[in-house]
């Protein structure tokens, strides 16, 4: 049987955006994964960004995230672009603000689509655009006493 793209499961879901949030509490990979489950999805791609102990060759001691009040609205704009470009069944994204330790989850995004390739591509676009377009800033303090701000915009 030849593949067709007129099967309802291969079209974008009616309301695929399940969660978009900025939180000051620990994030859950399980929560995000559960939210993107869909019987018509053959692939779920999930990305979890964690705090690493170094950046640019320097040891990171402390890290904090802050955001502009428009951050969640910008997350929605980014998510809507992904939904418009891919046959997304479900999408979820959460980003942490506040002080985080090495190993803590800073961001979790997931996308489900009818096929794995679409899921990978949609998830990659979601995290890349979120990091480049949503006004969330990272304040890093290094072991040598220096610090820097890294911004998305």
C-alpha positions in Angstrom: 0.0 0.0 0.0 1.4 3.4 -1.0 1.8 5.9 1.8 -0.7 8.7 1.7 -0.7 12.0 3.5 -4.5 12.4 3.8 -4.8 10.1 6.9 -5.9 12.2 9.8 -2.9 11.1 11.9 -0.5 12.6 9.4 -2.1 16.1 9.7 -1.4 18.5 12.5 -3.6 18.0 15.5 -6.4 20.6 16.2 -4.7 21.9 19.4 -1.2 20.5 19.5 0.4 23.0 21.9 0.0 21.2 25.3 2.3 23.2 27.5 4.4 26.3 27.3 5.8 27.6 30.6 8.5 29.4 32.4 8.9 27.9 35.9 11.0 28.7 39.0 10.7 25.1 40.3 12.4 21.9 39.1 11.4 20.6 35.7 10.1 17.1 34.8 11.1 15.2 31.7 8.3 12.7 32.5 5.6 15.5 32.6 6.7 16.8 29.2 6.9 13.3 27.7 3.4 12.4 28.9 1.9 15.5 27.5 3.1 14.9 23.9 1.9 11.3 23.7 -0.6 10.8 20.9 -2.0 7.6 19.3 -1.3 9.1 15.8 2.3 9.8 16.6 5.0 7.3 15.4 7.8 9.5 16.8 8.4 11.6 19.9 11.6 13.6 20.1 12.5 15.1 23.4 15.4 17.4 24.3 16.5 18.1 27.9 19.0 20.9 28.4 21.0 20.6 31.6 23.4 22.9 33.5 27.0 22.0 32.7 30.0 22.6 34.9 31.9 24.6 32.2 31.5 27.1 29.4 34.0 28.5 27.0 36.9 26.7 28.7 36.0 28.1 32.2 34.6 26.3 35.2 31.1 27.3 36.1 30.3 27.6 39.8 26.9 29.2 39.7 24.2 29.8 37.2 20.9 31.7 37.1 18.2 32.3 34.5 15.9 35.2 34.3 13.4 36.3 31.6 11.5 39.2 30.2 7.7 39.2 31.0 7.0 38.5 27.3 9.0 35.2 27.4 5.9 32.9 27.5 4.2 34.9 24.7 7.4 34.5 22.6 7.5 30.8 23.4 4.0 30.6 22.0 5.1 32.4 18.8 8.0 30.0 18.3 5.8 27.0 19.0 3.1 28.2 16.6 5.8 28.5 13.8 6.9 24.9 14.5 3.3 23.7 14.4 2.7 25.5 11.1 5.8 23.9 9.5 5.5 20.3 10.7 2.6 17.8 11.2 2.9 18.2 14.9 0.5 16.0 17.0 1.6 17.5 20.3 4.2 19.9 21.6 5.4 21.0 25.0 8.2 23.2 26.3 9.2 24.4 29.7 12.2 26.6 30.8 13.5 27.1 34.2 14.3 30.5 35.8 16.1 31.2 39.1 19.3 29.7 40.5 20.3 26.2 39.2 23.0 23.8 40.1 25.2 21.7 37.8 23.1 18.9 36.4 19.8 20.6 36.9 17.3 20.7 34.0 17.2 24.1 32.5 14.8 23.4 29.6 12.7 20.5 28.4 11.0 20.4 25.0 9.2 17.6 23.2 7.3 17.1 19.9 5.3 14.2 18.6 4.7 13.7 14.9 3.5 10.9 12.7 7.0 9.9 11.7 10.4 10.0 13.5 12.1 12.3 11.0 9.5 15.0 11.4 9.6 14.7 15.1 13.4 15.1 15.2 13.3 18.1 12.8 10.4 19.8 14.7 12.1 19.3 18.1 15.4 20.7 16.7 13.6 23.7 15.3 11.7 24.2 18.6 14.8 24.2 20.8 16.9 26.2 18.4 14.3 28.9 17.9 13.5 29.0 21.6 17.2 29.6 22.5 17.6 32.3 19.8 14.3 34.1 20.0 12.8 33.9 23.5 14.1 36.6 25.9 15.7 34.3 28.6 19.1 35.3 29.9 21.7 33.1 31.7 24.0 34.6 34.3 27.1 32.5 34.8 29.6 32.9 37.6 33.0 31.2 37.0 35.5 29.7 39.4 38.1 32.4 38.5 35.7 35.1 39.9 34.5 36.4 36.5 30.9 36.3 35.4 28.9 36.9 32.2 25.4 37.3 31.0 24.3 35.2 28.0 21.1 36.2 26.2 18.7 34.6 23.8 18.0 37.9 22.0 
